[in-house]
Amino acid sequence: MAQNPWDPLKELAGVQQRMNKLFESALARTNFDTEGGVGAWTPVSDVFETPEGMILHIELPGLEQADIDVRVERDELIVQGDRRMDRDVAGEFHRVERSYGKFLRRFPLPSAVDRESVEALFRDGVLTVTLTKSERGRSAAIKVAVR
């Protein structure tokens, strides 16, 4: 049985493929490719469905109501804004761990949601967006006859 000789270039190509996958997976967890560009941040959110509609809670600490834009475009709910760093602090920064800058979140809307029923409430750094289901989306389960 013939053994294949060791090929360092083939080994190097395998290492390169593994490194590419590592970088791709790391970049997928960042906002590098979003519309906000480098330095953008992503506020965390909870999205859940009730029998009456959908509710979104988006954490936006440090923002004012005027810093937030909420709109529906086509089949998406879009929430965007800008969190600015307070530069009026007297003294020197030793550490900055909070994220600042522009953000943009897009939430796909199911067809059962009435796009005219969007309500938003901003309180204590949390934006709550409520969407009502259309009558078609609220209907009970429909039995489908199998032929």
ZAMARGU-4260 file (C-alpha; in steps of 0.2 Angstrom, whole numbers, plus 5000, padded with zeros to 4 digits):
<rodrens>
0) 5000/5000/5000 | 5007/5017/4995 | 5007/5031/5007 | 5005/5049/5001 | 5020/5060/5005
5) 5017/5074/5017 | 5012/5090/5007 | 5015/5106/5018 | 5006/5117/5005 | 4991/5106/5006
10) 4992/5107/5025 | 4993/5126/5024 | 4978/5127/5013 | 4968/5118/5026 | 4974/5130/5040
15) 4969/5145/5029 | 4951/5137/5026 | 4949/5135/5045 | 4955/5153/5049 | 4943/5160/5035
20) 4928/5150/5043 | 4934/5157/5061 | 4934/5175/5054 | 4917/5173/5045 | 4909/5167/5061
25) 4916/5180/5071 | 4911/5194/5059 | 4893/5187/5058 | 4891/5191/5077 | 4896/5209/5074
30) 4888/5224/5066 | 4903/5226/5053 | 4892/5224/5038 | 4876/5233/5044 | 4870/5249/5037
35) 4878/5258/5053 | 4895/5253/5047 | 4910/5250/5059 | 4907/5256/5076 | 4888/5253/5076
40) 4880/5244/5090 | 4865/5232/5092 | 4853/5235/5106 | 4846/5219/5113 | 4828/5214/5110
45) 4814/5202/5115 | 4801/5198/5102 | 4786/5188/5106 | 4769/5184/5100 | 4752/5185/5109
50) 4735/5179/5102 | 4732/5198/5099 | 4748/5203/5091 | 4767/5205/5093 | 4777/5214/5106
55) 4795/5220/5105 | 4805/5226/5120 | 4821/5234/5114 | 4834/5240/5127 | 4840/5258/5124
60) 4848/5264/5140 | 4855/5282/5139 | 4844/5287/5125 | 4830/5301/5124 | 4814/5298/5115
65) 4820/5311/5102 | 4835/5300/5098 | 4824/5285/5092 | 4815/5283/5075 | 4802/5269/5073
70) 4794/5266/5057 | 4786/5252/5046 | 4793/5250/5028 | 4786/5236/5017 | 4787/5221/5028
75) 4799/5227/5041 | 4798/5236/5057 | 4814/5247/5058 | 4821/5255/5074 | 4836/5266/5073
80) 4844/5280/5083 | 4860/5286/5090 | 4868/5285/5107 | 4881/5299/5110 | 4895/5298/5122
85) 4894/5312/5136 | 4909/5322/5132 | 4906/5335/5145 | 4913/5324/5159 | 4927/5333/5168
90) 4943/5322/5169 | 4951/5308/5159 | 4942/5292/5154 | 4951/5277/5160 | 4939/5264/5152
95) 4925/5265/5140 | 4915/5248/5139 | 4898/5254/5134 | 4894/5255/5115 | 4890/5272/5107
100) 4885/5277/5090 | 4871/5274/5077 | 4861/5258/5078 | 4849/5250/5066 | 4837/5235/5069
105) 4826/5227/5056 | 4812/5216/5062 | 4803/5206/5048 | 4784/5207/5051 | 4772/5192/5048
110) 4758/5195/5035 | 4745/5193/5049 | 4751/5209/5057 | 4741/5225/5054 | 4754/5238/5049
115) 4743/5252/5053 | 4742/5247/5072 | 4760/5250/5077 | 4761/5258/5095 | 4778/5263/5103
120) 4781/5267/5121 | 4798/5272/5128 | 4800/5271/5147 | 4815/5268/5158 | 4827/5265/5143
125) 4816/5251/5136 | 4806/5254/5120 | 4790/5243/5119 | 4783/5241/5102 | 4765/5233/5100
130) 4758/5227/5084 | 4740/5221/5082 | 4736/5206/5072 | 4724/5208/5058 | 4707/5200/5059
135) 4713/5187/5047 | 4728/5183/5058 | 4717/5182/5074 | 4706/5169/5067 | 4706/5152/5075
140) 4714/5137/5068 | 4707/5132/5051 | 4703/5114/5048 | 4709/5108/5030 | 4701/5094/5022
145) 4712/5081/5015 | 4707/5073/4999
</rodrens>
